[in-house]
Amino acid sequence: MLKKILLAFAILLACGGIVVYWQWNKPHLKAEKIKAVEVTADGIVKEFGTDEQAANKKYLNKVIEVSGTIGEVDKNQDGGLMLVLQTSDPMAGIQCAMRDKSCNATKGQQITIKGFCSGSGIAGVSLTDCIIN
């Protein structure tokens, strides 16, 4: 009886190890490989301002492609490049954490950025793992 219990435990442990190994090594999703929802910077800020729950259902954790004008080029707390797209609301912008730290972007430039939407905060809508499209 003890041998059967130990055998069952060993099989469960091996299966668990295989699942953990597979999850750890599976490829990460990249924005360029996923079809994006296209929006303007003003459009998405208005949607989040009007009905945040509906906007979250539509955009949260999905790849979106946002067109707008760069209002600010800065570094984030991790030393990565952060672009902020302007909107008609001076208190809300689109904060884009860029994947590439050496992106050639300048203030005032019209741009289209593709990245994962991580929701709305005090300063506007945030995108992560962004690339210039």
VEXTIVEX-186941 format. One record per residue: x, y, z of N, C-alpha, C, O, CB in turn. Coordinates in steps of 0.2 Angstrom, whole numbers. Glycine has a CB too. Example, Ala and Ser with C-alpha at 12.3 -4.5 7.8 and 13.67 -1.06 7.14 Angstrom:
SITE  n_px  n_py  n_pz ca_px ca_py ca_pz  c_px  c_py  c_pz  o_px  o_py  o_pz cb_px cb_py cb_pz
SITE    66   -28    39    62   -22    39    66   -16    39    71   -17    42    57   -22    45
SITE    64   -11    35    68    -5    36    64     0    39    67     6    40    70    -3    29
This chain:
SITE  n_px  n_py  n_pz ca_px ca_py ca_pz  c_px  c_py  c_pz  o_px  o_py  o_pz cb_px cb_py cb_pz
SITE     4    -6     0     0     0     0     4     6     0     3    11    -4    -5     0     6
SITE    10     6     4    14    12     4    18    13    -2    19    19    -4    19    11    10
SITE    19     8    -6    23     8   -12    18    12   -17    20    16   -21    25     1   -15
SITE    12    10   -17     7    13   -22     6    21   -20     6    25   -25     0    10   -21
SITE     6    22   -14     5    30   -12    12    33   -14    11    39   -17     4    30    -4
SITE    17    31   -13    24    34   -15    24    34   -23    26    39   -26    30    30   -13
SITE    22    29   -26    22    29   -34    17    35   -36    19    39   -41    20    23   -37
SITE    11    35   -33     6    41   -35     9    47   -34     8    52   -38     0    40   -32
SITE    12    48   -28    15    55   -26    21    56   -31    22    62   -33    18    54   -19
SITE    25    52   -33    31    53   -38    28    55   -45    31    59   -48    35    47   -39
SITE    23    52   -47    20    53   -53    17    60   -53    18    64   -58    14    48   -55
SITE    13    62   -48    10    69   -47    16    74   -47    15    80   -50     6    70   -41
SITE    21    73   -43    27    77   -43    30    78   -50    32    84   -52    32    74   -38
SITE    31    73   -54    34    73   -60    30    77   -65    32    82   -69    35    66   -63
SITE    23    76   -65    18    80   -69    19    88   -67    19    92   -71    11    77   -68
SITE    19    89   -60    19    96   -58    26    99   -61    26   105   -63    19    96   -51
SITE    31    95   -60    38    98   -63    37   100   -70    40   105   -72    43    93   -61
SITE    34    95   -74    34    96   -81    29   103   -83    31   107   -87    30    90   -85
SITE    24   104   -79    20   110   -80    24   116   -78    23   121   -82    13   109   -76
SITE    27   116   -73    31   122   -71    36   123   -76    37   129   -78    34   121   -64
SITE    40   118   -78    45   119   -83    42   122   -90    45   127   -92    49   113   -85
SITE    37   120   -92    33   122   -98    31   129   -97    32   133  -101    27   118  -100
SITE    28   131   -91    26   138   -90    32   143   -90    32   148   -92    22   138   -84
SITE    37   141   -87    43   145   -86    46   146   -93    49   152   -93    48   141   -81
SITE    46   142   -97    50   142  -103    46   144  -109    48   144  -115    54   136  -105
SITE    39   145  -108    35   147  -114    37   154  -117    39   158  -113    28   146  -113
SITE    36   155  -123    38   161  -126    33   167  -124    27   166  -123    38   161  -134
SITE    36   173  -123    32   178  -121    29   181  -127    31   181  -132    37   184  -117
SITE    23   184  -126    19   187  -131    23   194  -133    25   197  -129    12   189  -129
SITE    23   195  -139    26   202  -142    20   205  -146    17   202  -149    32   200  -146
SITE    20   212  -145    15   216  -148    15   216  -155    10   216  -158    16   223  -146
SITE    21   215  -158    21   215  -166    18   209  -169    17   209  -175    28   216  -168
SITE    17   203  -165    15   197  -167     7   197  -167     4   192  -169    18   191  -164
SITE     4   202  -164    -3   202  -162    -7   207  -166    -4   213  -166    -4   202  -154
SITE   -13   206  -168   -17   211  -172   -19   216  -166   -22   214  -161   -23   208  -176
SITE   -18   222  -168   -20   227  -163   -26   231  -165   -29   231  -170   -14   232  -163
SITE   -29   234  -159   -35   238  -160   -32   245  -161   -28   247  -157   -40   238  -154
SITE   -35   248  -167   -32   255  -168   -36   260  -165   -42   260  -166   -32   256  -176
SITE   -33   265  -162   -36   271  -159   -32   277  -159   -26   276  -160   -38   269  -151
SITE   -35   283  -158   -31   289  -157   -30   290  -150   -34   287  -146   -35   295  -161
SITE   -25   294  -148   -24   296  -141   -30   299  -138   -32   297  -133   -18   301  -141
SITE   -33   304  -142   -39   307  -139   -45   302  -138   -48   303  -133   -41   313  -143
SITE   -46   298  -143   -51   293  -143   -51   289  -137   -56   288  -133   -51   289  -149
SITE   -45   286  -135   -45   281  -130   -45   285  -123   -48   282  -118   -38   277  -130
SITE   -42   291  -122   -43   294  -116   -50   296  -115   -53   296  -109   -39   301  -116
SITE   -54   298  -120   -61   300  -119   -65   293  -117   -69   294  -113   -64   303  -126
SITE   -63   288  -120   -67   282  -118   -66   280  -111   -70   278  -107   -65   276  -123
SITE   -60   280  -109   -58   279  -102   -61   284   -97   -63   282   -91   -51   279  -100
SITE   -62   290   -99   -65   295   -95   -72   295   -95   -75   297   -90   -63   302   -98
SITE   -75   292  -100   -83   292  -100   -85   286   -96   -89   286   -92   -85   291  -107
SITE   -82   280   -98   -84   274   -94   -78   269   -94   -77   265   -98   -90   270   -98
SITE   -75   270   -88   -69   266   -87   -70   258   -87   -65   255   -90   -65   268   -80
SITE   -75   256   -84   -76   249   -84   -77   246   -91   -74   241   -93   -83   247   -80
SITE   -81   249   -96   -82   247  -103   -75   248  -106   -73   243  -110   -87   252  -106
SITE   -71   253  -105   -65   254  -108   -60   248  -106   -56   245  -110   -62   261  -107
SITE   -60   246  -100   -56   241   -97   -58   234  -101   -53   231  -103   -57   240   -90
SITE   -64   233  -102   -66   227  -105   -64   227  -112   -62   222  -115   -74   226  -105
SITE   -64   233  -115   -62   233  -122   -54   233  -123   -52   230  -128   -65   240  -125
SITE   -50   236  -119   -43   237  -120   -38   234  -115   -33   232  -117   -42   244  -120
SITE   -40   233  -109   -36   231  -104   -32   224  -106   -36   219  -108   -39   230   -97
SITE   -26   224  -105   -21   218  -107   -22   216  -114   -20   210  -116   -23   212  -103
SITE   -24   220  -119   -24   219  -126   -19   223  -129   -17   229  -127   -31   220  -129
SITE   -17   221  -135   -13   225  -139   -17   231  -143   -22   229  -146    -9   221  -144
SITE   -14   237  -142   -18   243  -145   -12   247  -149    -7   247  -147   -22   247  -140
SITE   -15   250  -154   -10   254  -159   -13   261  -158   -19   263  -160   -10   252  -166
SITE    -9   266  -155   -12   272  -153    -8   277  -158    -2   277  -158   -11   274  -146
SITE   -11   282  -161    -8   287  -165    -9   294  -161   -14   295  -158   -12   288  -172
SITE    -4   298  -161    -4   304  -158     3   308  -159     7   306  -163    -6   303  -151
SITE     3   313  -155     9   318  -155    13   317  -149    10   317  -143     7   325  -156
SITE    19   316  -149    24   315  -143    24   322  -140    26   327  -142    31   313  -145
SITE    22   322  -133    22   328  -129    28   328  -125    30   333  -122    16   328  -125
SITE    31   322  -123    36   322  -119    40   315  -120    38   310  -121    34   321  -111
SITE    47   316  -119    52   310  -120    56   310  -113    59   315  -112    56   311  -126
SITE    55   305  -110    58   304  -103    61   297  -102    59   293  -106    53   307   -98
SITE    64   296   -96    66   290   -93    61   288   -88    59   292   -84    73   290   -91
SITE    59   281   -87    55   279   -82    60   277   -76    66   278   -77    51   273   -84
SITE    57   275   -70    61   273   -64    66   267   -66    71   266   -62    57   271   -59
SITE    65   263   -71    69   258   -72    75   260   -77    79   255   -79    65   252   -75
SITE    75   266   -79    80   268   -84    78   267   -91    81   269   -96    86   265   -83
SITE    72   265   -93    69   264   -99    66   270  -102    65   275   -99    64   258   -99
SITE    65   270  -109    62   276  -112    55   276  -111    51   271  -112    64   276  -120
SITE    52   282  -110    45   283  -109    43   289  -113    46   294  -113    43   285  -101
SITE    38   287  -118    35   293  -122    28   294  -119    25   290  -118    35   290  -129
SITE    26   300  -119    20   302  -117    16   306  -123    19   311  -126    20   307  -111
SITE    11   303  -126     7   306  -131     2   311  -129    -1   310  -124     3   300  -135
SITE     2   317  -132    -3   322  -130   -10   320  -132   -11   317  -136    -1   329  -133
SITE   -14   323  -128   -22   323  -129   -24   330  -128   -21   334  -126   -25   317  -125
SITE   -31   330  -130   -34   337  -129   -35   338  -122   -36   344  -120   -41   337  -133
SITE   -35   333  -117   -35   334  -110   -28   335  -107   -24   330  -107   -39   328  -106
SITE   -26   341  -105   -19   342  -103   -17   338   -97   -11   337   -95   -18   349  -101
SITE   -22   335   -93   -21   331   -87   -20   324   -88   -18   320   -84   -26   333   -82
SITE   -22   322   -95   -21   315   -96   -18   314  -103   -19   317  -108   -29   312   -97
SITE   -13   309  -103    -9   308  -109    -9   300  -110   -12   296  -106    -2   311  -109
SITE    -6   298  -115    -4   291  -116     3   289  -114     7   292  -117    -6   288  -123
SITE     4   286  -108    11   284  -106    13   278  -109    10   273  -108    11   284   -98
SITE    18   278  -113    21   272  -117    28   270  -115    33   274  -116    21   274  -124
SITE    28   265  -111    35   262  -109    38   258  -115    35   253  -117    34   257  -103
SITE    43   261  -118    46   258  -124    50   252  -122    53   252  -117    50   263  -128
SITE    50   247  -127    54   241  -126    61   243  -127    66   241  -124    52   235  -131
SITE    62   247  -133    69   248  -135    71   255  -131    68   260  -132    70   249  -142
SITE    77   255  -128    79   261  -124    82   266  -129    83   272  -127    84   259  -119
SITE    84   264  -135    87   269  -140    83   271  -145    85   271  -151    94   265  -142
SITE    77   272  -144    72   274  -149    73   281  -151    74   286  -147    65   273  -147
SITE    73   283  -157    74   290  -160    67   293  -160    64   293  -166    78   290  -167
SITE    65   296  -155    59   300  -155    60   307  -152    64   308  -147    53   296  -151
SITE    56   312  -155    57   318  -153    50   322  -151    45   320  -154    61   323  -158
SITE    50   326  -146    44   330  -145    41   333  -151    45   336  -155    46   335  -139
SITE    35   333  -151    31   336  -157    30   331  -163    27   333  -168    35   342  -159
SITE    33   325  -163    33   321  -169    26   317  -169    24   315  -163    39   316  -168
SITE    23   316  -174    17   312  -175    20   305  -176    25   303  -179    13   314  -182
SITE    16   301  -172    19   294  -171    13   289  -170     8   291  -168    24   293  -165
SITE    14   283  -172    10   277  -170    13   272  -166    19   270  -168     7   274  -177
SITE    11   271  -160    14   266  -155    10   260  -154     4   261  -153    16   270  -149
SITE    13   254  -154     9   248  -153    12   245  -146    18   244  -145    10   243  -159
SITE     7   243  -142     9   240  -135     3   237  -132    -3   238  -134    13   245  -131
SITE     4   234  -126    -1   231  -122    -4   237  -117     0   240  -113     2   226  -117
SITE   -10   237  -117   -14   242  -113   -14   239  -105   -16   234  -104   -21   244  -115
SITE   -11   243  -101   -12   241   -94   -16   246   -90   -16   246   -83    -5   242   -91
SITE   -21   249   -93   -26   253   -90   -25   260   -89   -21   263   -92   -27   250   -83
SITE   -30   263   -85   -30   270   -84   -28   272   -77   -29   268   -72   -37   273   -85
SITE   -24   277   -76   -22   280   -69   -23   287   -69   -27   290   -73   -14   278   -68
SITE   -20   290   -64   -20   297   -63   -18   301   -69   -21   306   -70   -16   299   -56
SITE   -13   299   -72   -10   303   -77   -12   301   -84    -9   304   -89    -2   303   -77
SITE   -17   297   -85   -19   294   -91   -19   287   -92   -19   283   -87   -15   298   -97
SITE   -18   285   -98   -18   278  -100   -11   275  -101    -7   279  -104   -22   277  -107
SITE   -10   269   -99    -3   267   -99    -2   261  -104    -7   257  -104    -1   265   -92
SITE     3   261  -108     5   255  -112    12   253  -110    16   257  -108     5   258  -119
SITE    13   246  -111    19   243  -109    22   239  -115    18   238  -120    18   238  -103
SITE    28   238  -115    31   234  -120    30   237  -127    28   233  -132    29   227  -120
SITE    31   243  -128    29   247  -134    34   247  -139    40   247  -138    27   254  -132
SITE    32   247  -145    36   248  -151    33   253  -156    27   255  -155    37   241  -155
SITE    37   256  -160    35   261  -165    33   258  -171    37   253  -173    41   267  -166
SITE    27   259  -173    24   255  -179    25   260  -185    23   257  -190    17   254  -178
